[in-house]
Amino acid sequence: MFQKFKRKVLGVGQDQKTVDSTFDAAQANFMKLHELLPTIRKHISTFLSHSRGWVHSQALVSEDFSALFATAEPHQLGEVVSEHKRSAEDLSKAKYEEEAKKFDEGCLAKVNQIAEQFNALKARLEAREEMRSQLDYYRVKVGELQAKRDKAAASGVKEPPKDVERLDRNEKNLEEVQKSFTDKNNQLTQDLLRVWDNRLDLFGPVLVEFLRGQNNFASIFSSSAQHTNHLLQNYVHPPSWNELLGSVSGILNSGAPVSTESKQPSPPVTRPPPPFAPSVASSSSPAQPPPPAYPPPSAIPPPSHFPSSSQPSVAVDMGAAGTHNVTMQDAQHAAAFYQQNKTQVDAAARFGLAHKDQIASAAQTAQSFQKH
């Protein structure tokens, strides 16, 4: 290495160093690209990593909900959960990895190829700086020896043969280094200018490969989502979800604040057996238990009678009972009644669901008698 020349040339002032303004401008522009390239590569790699994380997280979420839904009876979302798990497995095992490989071989490969060429140019810049140091050293050295000869000639002192040989040798070295430096400097300057002038064409294919990969990823993600989207169209949100959520947190749907006072644990609720289904009695049939006692109609809180201007209402279709306007206060009364008589209401609901055909038949019979 030319370390000794570097150390000696440290004494050379800035005004004595070789200056090439065209080269300096070309090098400054190239260094902007050289510093930008790692940032581009980092962000593209981050995009690929995040897309892989998206797929991995989707698979984990599908496994979580599959485990949850496996603990209960069949649910309306059971098919959605199964389809989501299948699409997540298919995406992670086949389509995504294939596209990720294309993205790596296309976009990132081009970035790496540019990086190799930039590194080669950077090495040439370092070699050029080494040669410039040599050039400046010989130029300063020759100047010093020439000044010494001129001073000796002016004083009439004969120059020693050793000094003559030193000056001739350094002038020869200066000429050789000057020629080599000029050739390499000119070529390097042209290469740097070419890179800067064609920077958009150089980096353009990287952008094209990135956008192509991005679109392909979006396509397979969209295809995966379509597997479950059509199933979601038929999903009915539970009407009691807000009330259920409020019961979990201890906050009623009416917005009453949660008491911070300590409370005694509530005794366990003893639910009655399923209601007895009425049937035709027979002499051989054992005695059946009576149906559960339900609260009389008078116990049901009456609806509010506020004017519609102060109590907005919603028309609710009650089936055979017609349409009724229900206000917010009506809903709050109903919610309070349900909380106080939950056991009886649940039992009545089970009874109605279990014997809906008989109830409908009895209602039709009653209507027939009323007509006659």
C-alpha positions as CSV (number, residue, x, y, z in Angstrom):
1,M,0.0,0.0,0.0
2,F,1.0,3.6,-0.4
3,Q,0.7,4.5,3.2
4,K,4.1,6.2,3.5
5,F,3.2,8.5,0.6
6,K,-0.1,9.3,2.3
7,R,1.6,10.2,5.5
8,K,4.1,12.4,3.7
9,V,1.4,14.2,1.6
10,L,-0.5,15.2,4.8
11,G,1.7,18.2,4.8
12,V,0.4,19.3,1.4
13,G,-2.1,22.1,1.7
14,Q,-5.5,22.0,0.0
15,D,-4.3,24.4,-2.6
16,Q,-1.5,22.0,-3.5
17,K,-3.7,18.9,-4.0
18,T,-4.9,17.8,-7.4
19,V,-8.3,19.1,-8.1
20,D,-10.8,17.9,-10.8
21,S,-14.1,19.7,-10.5
22,T,-15.8,17.5,-13.0
23,F,-14.8,14.4,-11.2
24,D,-15.7,15.8,-7.8
25,A,-19.3,16.6,-9.0
26,A,-19.6,13.1,-10.6
27,Q,-18.4,11.5,-7.4
28,A,-20.8,13.5,-5.2
29,N,-23.8,12.4,-7.3
30,F,-22.7,8.8,-7.3
31,M,-22.4,8.8,-3.6
32,K,-26.0,9.9,-3.3
33,L,-27.1,6.8,-5.2
34,H,-24.6,4.6,-3.3
35,E,-26.1,5.7,0.0
36,L,-29.7,5.4,-1.3
37,L,-29.3,1.8,-2.4
38,P,-29.1,0.2,1.0
39,T,-32.2,2.1,2.1
40,I,-34.1,0.8,-0.9
41,R,-33.0,-2.7,-0.2
42,K,-33.9,-2.4,3.4
43,H,-37.4,-1.2,2.7
44,I,-38.0,-3.8,0.0
45,S,-36.8,-6.6,2.4
46,T,-39.1,-5.2,5.1
47,F,-42.0,-5.3,2.7
48,L,-41.3,-9.0,2.0
49,S,-40.8,-9.7,5.7
50,H,-44.1,-8.0,6.6
51,S,-46.0,-9.8,3.9
52,R,-44.6,-13.1,5.2
53,G,-45.7,-12.0,8.7
54,W,-49.2,-11.3,7.4
55,V,-49.5,-14.9,6.1
56,H,-48.0,-16.3,9.3
57,S,-50.3,-14.3,11.6
58,Q,-53.3,-15.2,9.5
59,A,-52.5,-18.9,10.0
60,L,-52.1,-18.4,13.7
61,V,-55.4,-16.6,14.0
62,S,-57.2,-19.3,12.1
63,E,-55.7,-21.9,14.5
64,D,-56.8,-19.9,17.5
65,F,-60.4,-19.7,16.4
66,S,-60.5,-23.3,15.2
67,A,-59.5,-24.4,18.7
68,L,-62.2,-22.1,20.2
69,F,-65.0,-23.3,17.9
70,A,-64.0,-26.9,18.5
71,T,-65.0,-26.5,22.1
72,A,-68.7,-25.8,21.4
73,E,-71.7,-27.1,19.5
74,P,-71.9,-26.3,15.7
75,H,-72.3,-22.5,15.2
76,Q,-73.3,-20.4,12.2
77,L,-69.6,-19.3,11.9
78,G,-68.3,-22.8,12.0
79,E,-68.1,-23.1,8.2
80,V,-66.4,-19.7,8.0
81,V,-63.7,-20.8,10.6
82,S,-63.1,-24.1,8.7
83,E,-62.8,-22.3,5.3
84,H,-60.5,-19.6,6.8
85,K,-58.2,-22.3,8.2
86,R,-58.1,-24.1,4.8
87,S,-57.4,-21.0,2.9
88,A,-54.7,-19.9,5.4
89,E,-52.9,-23.3,5.1
90,D,-53.1,-23.2,1.3
91,L,-51.8,-19.7,1.1
92,S,-48.8,-20.3,3.5
93,K,-47.9,-23.7,2.0
94,A,-48.1,-23.0,-1.7
95,K,-49.1,-19.8,-3.3
96,Y,-47.3,-17.3,-1.1
97,E,-44.0,-19.1,-0.9
98,E,-44.0,-19.4,-4.7
99,E,-44.6,-15.7,-5.1
100,A,-42.1,-14.8,-2.4
101,K,-39.4,-16.7,-4.4
102,K,-40.3,-14.9,-7.6
103,F,-40.1,-11.6,-5.7
104,D,-36.7,-12.4,-4.2
105,E,-35.3,-13.6,-7.6
106,G,-36.8,-10.6,-9.4
107,C,-36.8,-7.4,-7.3
108,L,-34.2,-8.1,-4.7
109,A,-31.9,-9.8,-7.2
110,K,-31.8,-6.6,-9.3
111,V,-31.0,-4.6,-6.2
112,N,-28.1,-6.9,-5.4
113,Q,-26.7,-6.7,-8.9
114,I,-26.7,-2.9,-8.8
115,A,-25.0,-3.1,-5.4
116,E,-22.2,-5.3,-6.9
117,Q,-21.5,-2.7,-9.6
118,F,-21.6,0.1,-7.1
119,N,-19.2,-1.7,-4.8
120,A,-16.8,-2.1,-7.8
121,L,-17.1,1.6,-8.5
122,K,-16.4,2.4,-4.9
123,A,-13.3,0.3,-5.0
124,R,-12.1,2.2,-8.1
125,L,-12.8,5.5,-6.2
126,E,-10.5,4.3,-3.4
127,A,-7.8,3.3,-5.9
128,R,-8.1,6.6,-7.6
129,E,-7.6,8.4,-4.2
130,E,-4.5,6.3,-3.6
131,M,-3.1,7.3,-7.0
132,R,-3.9,10.9,-6.4
133,S,-1.9,10.8,-3.2
134,Q,1.0,9.4,-5.1
135,L,0.7,12.1,-7.8
136,D,0.6,14.9,-5.2
137,Y,3.6,13.4,-3.4
138,Y,5.8,13.3,-6.6
139,R,4.6,16.7,-7.7
140,V,5.5,18.3,-4.4
141,K,8.8,16.3,-4.2
142,V,9.9,17.4,-7.7
143,G,9.0,20.9,-6.8
144,E,11.2,20.8,-3.8
145,L,14.2,19.3,-5.6
146,Q,13.8,21.8,-8.5
147,A,13.7,24.7,-6.0
148,K,16.9,23.3,-4.4
149,R,18.6,23.1,-7.8
150,D,17.5,26.7,-8.7
151,K,18.8,28.0,-5.4
152,A,22.2,26.2,-5.9
153,A,22.5,27.6,-9.4
154,A,21.7,31.1,-8.3
155,S,24.5,30.9,-5.6
156,G,27.0,29.4,-8.0
157,V,27.2,26.2,-6.1
158,K,27.6,23.0,-8.2
159,E,24.7,20.6,-7.7
160,P,25.8,17.2,-6.2
161,P,25.4,14.2,-8.5
162,K,23.1,12.6,-5.9
163,D,20.7,15.5,-6.1
164,V,20.7,15.4,-9.9
165,E,19.9,11.6,-9.8
166,R,17.1,12.2,-7.2
167,L,15.5,14.9,-9.3
168,D,15.6,12.9,-12.5
169,R,14.2,9.8,-10.8
170,N,11.3,11.7,-9.2
171,E,10.5,13.5,-12.4
172,K,10.3,10.1,-14.2
173,N,8.0,8.7,-11.5
174,L,5.9,11.9,-11.6
175,E,5.5,11.5,-15.4
176,E,4.4,7.8,-15.1
177,V,2.0,8.4,-12.2
178,Q,0.5,11.5,-14.0
179,K,-0.2,9.5,-17.1
180,S,-1.7,6.6,-15.3
181,F,-3.8,8.9,-13.0
182,T,-5.1,10.9,-15.9
183,D,-6.2,7.8,-17.9
184,K,-7.9,6.2,-14.9
185,N,-9.4,9.4,-13.6
186,N,-11.0,10.2,-17.0
187,Q,-12.4,6.8,-17.4
188,L,-13.8,6.7,-13.9
189,T,-15.3,10.1,-14.3
190,Q,-17.1,9.0,-17.4
191,D,-18.4,5.9,-15.7
192,L,-19.7,8.0,-12.8
193,L,-21.4,10.4,-15.1
194,R,-23.0,7.5,-17.0
195,V,-24.4,6.0,-13.8
196,W,-25.9,9.4,-12.7
197,D,-27.3,10.2,-16.2
198,N,-29.0,6.7,-16.4
199,R,-30.0,6.4,-12.8
200,L,-33.7,6.2,-13.6
201,D,-33.3,3.5,-16.2
202,L,-30.9,1.7,-13.8
203,F,-33.4,1.7,-10.9
204,G,-36.6,1.6,-13.0
205,P,-36.6,-2.2,-13.4
206,V,-36.4,-2.6,-9.6
207,L,-39.5,-0.5,-9.2
208,V,-41.3,-2.6,-11.9
209,E,-40.4,-5.8,-10.2
210,F,-41.5,-4.4,-6.8
211,L,-44.9,-3.3,-8.2
212,R,-45.4,-6.6,-10.0
213,G,-44.6,-8.5,-6.8
214,Q,-46.9,-6.2,-4.8
215,N,-49.8,-6.8,-7.2
216,N,-49.2,-10.5,-7.2
217,F,-49.2,-10.6,-3.4
218,A,-52.4,-8.5,-3.3
219,S,-54.0,-10.9,-5.8
220,I,-53.3,-14.0,-3.8
221,F,-54.4,-12.3,-0.6
222,S,-57.6,-11.2,-2.2
223,S,-58.2,-14.7,-3.6
224,S,-57.7,-16.1,-0.1
225,A,-60.2,-13.6,1.3
226,Q,-62.9,-14.5,-1.3
227,H,-63.0,-18.0,0.1
228,T,-64.6,-16.7,3.3
229,N,-66.2,-13.5,2.0
230,H,-69.2,-15.3,0.5
231,L,-69.8,-17.1,3.7
232,L,-69.8,-13.9,5.7
233,Q,-72.7,-12.5,3.5
234,N,-75.0,-14.8,5.4
235,Y,-73.7,-14.2,8.9
236,V,-76.3,-12.7,11.2
237,H,-74.8,-10.6,14.0
238,P,-76.3,-11.7,17.4
239,P,-78.8,-9.0,18.4
240,S,-77.9,-9.5,22.1
241,W,-74.2,-9.1,21.6
242,N,-74.0,-5.6,23.2
243,E,-76.0,-6.9,26.2
244,L,-73.8,-10.0,26.4
245,L,-70.7,-7.8,26.3
246,G,-72.1,-5.5,29.0
247,S,-72.9,-8.5,31.3
248,V,-69.3,-9.6,30.9
249,S,-67.9,-6.3,32.0
250,G,-70.6,-5.6,34.6
251,I,-72.1,-2.7,32.7
252,L,-75.8,-2.9,31.7
253,N,-76.9,-1.8,28.3
254,S,-78.5,1.3,29.9
255,G,-75.0,2.7,30.8
256,A,-75.3,2.4,34.6
257,P,-71.8,2.7,36.2
258,V,-70.2,-0.3,37.7
259,S,-70.2,-0.2,41.5
260,T,-66.8,-0.2,43.1
261,E,-68.2,-1.6,46.4
262,S,-67.3,-5.1,47.3
263,K,-70.1,-7.5,46.8
264,Q,-70.8,-11.0,48.1
265,P,-70.6,-13.7,45.5
266,S,-73.9,-14.5,44.0
267,P,-75.3,-17.9,44.8
268,P,-75.3,-20.4,42.0
269,V,-78.4,-20.2,39.8
270,T,-80.4,-23.4,39.8
271,R,-82.1,-23.8,36.5
272,P,-85.4,-25.8,36.4
273,P,-85.6,-28.9,34.1
274,P,-86.9,-28.4,30.6
275,P,-90.7,-27.6,30.6
276,F,-93.1,-30.4,30.4
277,A,-94.7,-30.8,26.9
278,P,-98.5,-31.2,27.1
279,S,-99.8,-34.4,25.5
280,V,-102.9,-36.6,25.6
281,A,-103.0,-38.3,28.9
282,S,-103.2,-42.1,29.0
283,S,-104.0,-44.5,31.8
284,S,-100.6,-46.2,31.4
285,S,-98.7,-42.9,31.5
286,P,-97.0,-42.0,34.8
287,A,-97.9,-38.8,36.5
288,Q,-96.1,-35.9,34.8
289,P,-94.8,-32.8,36.6
290,P,-96.7,-29.6,36.2
291,P,-95.4,-27.0,33.8
292,P,-93.2,-24.2,35.3
293,A,-95.0,-21.2,36.7
294,Y,-94.6,-18.1,34.6
295,P,-95.2,-14.6,35.9
296,P,-98.7,-13.3,35.3
297,P,-99.2,-10.7,32.6
298,S,-99.8,-8.1,35.3
299,A,-96.2,-8.5,36.4
300,I,-94.8,-7.4,33.0
301,P,-94.0,-3.7,33.2
302,P,-96.2,-1.6,30.9
303,P,-94.7,0.3,27.9
304,S,-94.0,4.0,28.2
305,H,-96.6,6.5,26.8
306,F,-94.3,9.4,26.1
307,P,-95.0,11.4,23.0
308,S,-93.0,10.4,20.0
309,S,-91.3,13.9,20.0
310,S,-89.6,13.1,23.3
311,Q,-89.4,9.3,23.1
312,P,-88.3,8.2,19.6
313,S,-89.8,4.8,18.8
314,V,-89.1,2.0,16.3
315,A,-91.8,0.0,14.6
316,V,-91.4,-3.7,15.5
317,D,-93.1,-6.5,13.6
318,M,-94.6,-8.8,16.2
319,G,-95.9,-11.4,13.7
320,A,-99.5,-12.4,14.3
321,A,-99.8,-9.7,17.0
322,G,-99.3,-7.0,14.5
323,T,-96.8,-4.1,14.5
324,H,-96.0,-2.0,17.7
325,N,-94.0,1.1,18.3
326,V,-91.2,0.4,20.8
327,T,-89.4,3.2,22.6
328,M,-86.1,3.2,24.3
329,Q,-87.8,3.2,27.7
330,D,-89.9,0.1,26.5
331,A,-86.6,-1.6,25.7
332,Q,-85.2,-0.7,29.1
333,H,-88.3,-2.1,30.9
334,A,-88.1,-5.3,28.9
335,A,-84.4,-5.7,29.7
336,A,-85.0,-5.1,33.4
337,F,-87.9,-7.6,33.4
338,Y,-85.7,-10.2,31.7
339,Q,-82.9,-9.7,34.2
340,Q,-85.4,-10.2,37.1
341,N,-87.2,-13.2,35.5
342,K,-84.4,-14.7,33.5
343,T,-85.1,-18.3,34.6
344,Q,-88.8,-18.3,33.8
345,V,-88.3,-16.5,30.5
346,D,-85.6,-18.9,29.4
347,A,-87.8,-21.8,30.3
348,A,-90.7,-20.4,28.3
349,A,-88.5,-19.8,25.3
350,R,-87.2,-23.4,25.4
351,F,-90.8,-24.6,25.7
352,G,-91.9,-22.5,22.8
353,L,-89.0,-23.7,20.6
354,A,-89.6,-27.3,21.4
355,H,-93.3,-27.2,20.7
356,K,-93.6,-24.5,18.1
357,D,-95.6,-26.8,15.7
358,Q,-98.2,-27.7,18.4
359,I,-98.5,-24.0,19.5
360,A,-98.9,-22.9,15.9
361,S,-101.6,-25.6,15.3
362,A,-103.4,-24.5,18.5
363,A,-103.3,-20.9,17.4
364,Q,-104.8,-21.8,14.0
365,T,-107.5,-23.8,15.7
366,A,-108.3,-20.9,18.0
367,Q,-108.5,-18.5,15.1
368,S,-110.8,-20.9,13.3
369,F,-113.2,-21.0,16.3
370,Q,-113.2,-17.2,16.5
371,K,-114.2,-16.9,12.9
372,H,-117.2,-19.3,13.4
